[in-house]
Amino acid sequence: MSSDPEDDALSWAGDDALEARRPEQRTPKATPAGRPKSAEASAVASDPATSADAMEDDGDESIGTVALLMLGILGGVYLLYSVGWFVGGAGMLSKAMFMLPAPFYFGSLGIALLAPALWFAAVLVLTRDSKTWVRFTGLIVGALLLVPWPFVVAGGGAAL
């Protein structure tokens, strides 16, 4: 064996073929001031405050890991809300038939089932160009407004 075992642990068979297919990196062209563009980018990247401002100005803002994790958690909460509305609504079916005709009840139950998913999608679409805190404020307000009260009050026991 001619290679170092530690290097073998960090590579896969076929890595050399992937390297051969990669395009070559081009050298940056000089700007009118005579500096290459990469020097400007490295100067911006070295200063954290400047790099955050540059990302916002360019529109290349990507979602962070924490924000992505929070979106997943809130998406799961909204999914559980839909399940809660279904279970709570099914538990109230026999009691609600005394007050509402069946088409009205099932129509309102369908709207209640779709409301969490529609709120989540609407907030994501409408706050696409907004700051991250605006998006999470909208999602948290929706999580407070769309609590499945029939499930919370009855505990889901009426349907089970």
TAQUI-V34060 format. One record per pair of residues at least 4 apart in sequence whose ideal C-beta (glycine too) atoms are under 8 Angstrom apart, sorted by the first residue. I is the first residue (numbers start at 0). GAP is how many residues later the second one is. If there is no record, write none. Layout:
BEGIN
I&GAP ; I&GAP
END
This chain:
BEGIN
0&4 ; 2&4 ; 2&5 ; 3&4 ; 4&4 ; 5&4 ; 6&4 ; 10&4 ; 13&4 ; 14&4 ; 15&4 ; 16&4 ; 17&4 ; 26&9 ; 27&8 ; 27&9 ; 27&10 ; 28&7 ; 28&8 ; 29&4 ; 29&5 ; 29&6 ; 29&7 ; 30&4 ; 30&5 ; 30&6 ; 30&9 ; 34&4 ; 34&5 ; 35&4 ; 36&4 ; 37&4 ; 38&4 ; 39&4 ; 40&4 ; 41&4 ; 42&4 ; 42&7 ; 43&6 ; 43&7 ; 43&10 ; 44&6 ; 45&5 ; 46&4 ; 47&4 ; 48&4 ; 49&4 ; 50&4 ; 51&4 ; 52&4 ; 53&4 ; 54&5 ; 54&6 ; 55&5 ; 62&4 ; 62&5 ; 62&8 ; 62&69 ; 63&4 ; 63&68 ; 64&4 ; 65&4 ; 66&4 ; 66&65 ; 66&69 ; 67&4 ; 68&4 ; 69&4 ; 69&66 ; 70&4 ; 70&68 ; 71&4 ; 72&4 ; 73&4 ; 73&46 ; 73&62 ; 73&65 ; 73&66 ; 73&69 ; 74&4 ; 74&45 ; 75&4 ; 76&4 ; 76&66 ; 77&4 ; 77&38 ; 77&39 ; 77&41 ; 77&42 ; 77&64 ; 77&65 ; 77&68 ; 78&4 ; 78&37 ; 78&38 ; 79&4 ; 80&4 ; 80&35 ; 80&62 ; 80&65 ; 80&66 ; 80&67 ; 81&4 ; 81&31 ; 81&32 ; 81&34 ; 81&35 ; 82&4 ; 83&4 ; 83&64 ; 83&67 ; 83&68 ; 83&72 ; 84&4 ; 84&24 ; 84&27 ; 84&28 ; 84&30 ; 84&31 ; 84&63 ; 84&65 ; 84&66 ; 85&4 ; 85&23 ; 85&27 ; 86&4 ; 86&61 ; 86&64 ; 86&69 ; 86&72 ; 86&73 ; 87&4 ; 87&60 ; 87&61 ; 87&62 ; 87&63 ; 87&64 ; 87&65 ; 87&66 ; 87&68 ; 87&70 ; 87&71 ; 88&4 ; 88&20 ; 88&23 ; 88&24 ; 88&61 ; 89&69 ; 90&59 ; 90&60 ; 90&63 ; 90&65 ; 90&66 ; 90&67 ; 90&68 ; 90&69 ; 91&4 ; 91&58 ; 91&62 ; 91&66 ; 92&4 ; 92&12 ; 94&4 ; 95&4 ; 95&9 ; 96&5 ; 96&8 ; 99&4 ; 99&5 ; 99&8 ; 100&4 ; 101&4 ; 102&4 ; 103&4 ; 104&4 ; 105&4 ; 106&4 ; 107&4 ; 108&4 ; 109&4 ; 110&4 ; 111&36 ; 113&4 ; 114&4 ; 114&31 ; 115&4 ; 115&26 ; 115&30 ; 116&4 ; 117&4 ; 118&4 ; 118&23 ; 118&26 ; 118&27 ; 119&4 ; 119&19 ; 119&22 ; 120&4 ; 121&4 ; 122&4 ; 122&12 ; 122&15 ; 122&16 ; 122&19 ; 123&4 ; 123&11 ; 125&12 ; 126&7 ; 126&8 ; 126&11 ; 129&4 ; 129&5 ; 130&4 ; 131&4 ; 132&4 ; 133&4 ; 134&4 ; 135&4 ; 136&4 ; 137&4 ; 138&4 ; 139&4 ; 140&4 ; 141&4 ; 142&4 ; 146&5 ; 147&4 ; 148&4 ; 149&4 ; 150&4 ; 150&5 ; 153&4 ; 153&5 ; 155&4
END
